[in-house]
């Protein structure tokens, strides 16, 4: 029983990570394209994530 829940949790975490990465990559592209024209704060964030 415990093993099954662990496996399920593992799968769930993988799916969430996959989803977040997918989501993040879309934002990332938008970010990069707007990076040069936005505020210094956003530029710092851009710099950190890239």
C-alpha positions as CSV (number, residue, x, y, z in Angstrom):
1,X,0.0,0.0,0.0
2,X,2.7,2.4,1.0
3,X,4.8,1.5,-2.0
4,X,1.9,2.2,-4.4
5,X,1.3,5.7,-2.9
6,X,5.0,6.4,-3.2
7,X,5.1,5.4,-6.8
8,X,2.0,7.5,-7.4
9,X,3.5,10.5,-5.7
10,X,6.6,10.1,-7.7
11,X,4.6,10.1,-11.0
12,X,2.6,13.0,-9.8
13,X,5.8,15.0,-9.0
14,X,7.2,14.1,-12.4
15,X,4.1,15.3,-14.1
16,X,4.0,18.6,-12.1
17,X,7.7,19.2,-12.9
18,X,7.1,18.5,-16.6
19,X,4.1,20.8,-16.6
20,X,6.0,23.6,-14.8
21,X,8.9,23.3,-17.2
22,X,6.6,23.5,-20.1
23,X,4.9,26.5,-18.6
24,X,8.2,28.1,-17.7
25,X,9.7,27.6,-21.2
26,X,6.8,29.6,-22.6
27,X,7.3,32.4,-20.1
28,X,11.0,32.2,-20.7
29,X,10.6,32.9,-24.4
30,X,8.3,35.9,-23.7
31,X,10.8,37.0,-21.0
32,X,13.8,36.8,-23.3
33,X,12.0,38.8,-26.0
34,X,11.0,41.5,-23.6
35,X,14.1,41.3,-21.5
36,X,15.9,44.2,-23.2
37,X,13.0,46.6,-22.9
38,X,11.8,46.0,-19.4
39,X,12.7,47.4,-16.0
40,X,16.0,46.6,-14.3
41,X,14.3,44.4,-11.8
42,X,13.1,42.1,-14.6
43,X,16.4,42.2,-16.2
44,X,18.0,40.9,-13.0
45,X,15.4,38.1,-13.0
46,X,16.1,37.4,-16.6
47,X,19.8,37.3,-15.9
48,X,19.4,34.9,-13.0
49,X,17.2,32.5,-14.9
50,X,19.3,32.5,-18.1
